[in-house]
Amino acid sequence: DSGAAPNPSAKATNTAKTATTATTTAPPGGGCDACVSAAQGGNIGGAAASYGKCTDPAKKIACQQAAKARAPSAAQAAARNGNCAAAKGIIAAANGMGAGSPALNNATHGTKCQ
């Protein structure tokens, strides 16, 4: 009998920890922080998805600038690895959020993804 009592409380503790973790992982800033973080990490598709949810003008510009800086190399890497769909998706995502550039437009040159 004494062995059965701790098990339900252990389950309740685990559930509480899970709920706390889920609450703390939500991106703050209306998508802005997630946008900047994704762009800085080279995840241009993720940045573009968060860009439309970003409500802070300064952070929106920071996201756009980070995407503009990282998108050409991300698209070029995808193209060089033969992942043309990803390369074109990166280019489209960056252009869609106003982060296009001549370097981005030339990212697939010299690859089969042209």
KAMO-V310478 format. One record per pair of residues at least 4 apart in sequence whose C-alpha atoms are under 7 Angstrom apart, sorted by the first residue. I is the first residue (numbers start at 0). J is the second residue. Records with the same first field share a line. If there is no record, write none. Layout:
I = J / J
//
This chain:
5 = 9
6 = 10
7 = 11
8 = 12
9 = 13
10 = 14
11 = 15
12 = 16
13 = 17
14 = 18
15 = 19
16 = 20
17 = 21
18 = 22
19 = 23
20 = 24
21 = 25
26 = 30 / 32 / 33
27 = 32
28 = 32
29 = 52 / 53 / 54
30 = 34 / 49 / 50 / 52 / 53
31 = 35 / 49 / 50 / 53 / 54 / 55 / 58 / 59
32 = 36
33 = 37 / 49
34 = 38 / 46 / 49 / 50 / 62
35 = 39 / 46 / 61 / 62 / 65
36 = 40
37 = 41 / 42 / 43 / 45 / 46
38 = 42 / 43 / 46 / 62 / 65 / 66 / 69
39 = 65 / 66 / 69
41 = 69 / 70 / 73
42 = 46
43 = 47 / 66 / 70 / 89 / 92 / 93
44 = 48 / 89 / 92
45 = 49
46 = 50
47 = 92 / 93 / 96
49 = 53
50 = 59
53 = 59
55 = 59
56 = 60
57 = 61
58 = 62
59 = 63
60 = 64
61 = 65
62 = 66
63 = 67 / 96 / 97 / 98
64 = 68 / 98
65 = 69
66 = 70 / 93 / 98
67 = 93 / 98 / 99
69 = 73
70 = 74 / 89 / 93 / 103
71 = 75 / 102 / 103 / 106
72 = 76
73 = 77
74 = 78 / 86 / 89 / 90 / 106
75 = 79 / 86 / 106 / 107
76 = 80
77 = 81 / 82 / 83 / 85 / 86
78 = 82 / 83 / 86 / 107 / 110 / 112
79 = 110
82 = 86
83 = 87 / 112
84 = 88
85 = 89
86 = 90
87 = 91
88 = 92
89 = 93
90 = 94 / 103
91 = 95
92 = 96
93 = 97 / 98 / 99
94 = 98 / 99
99 = 103
100 = 104
101 = 105
102 = 106
107 = 112 / 113
108 = 113
//
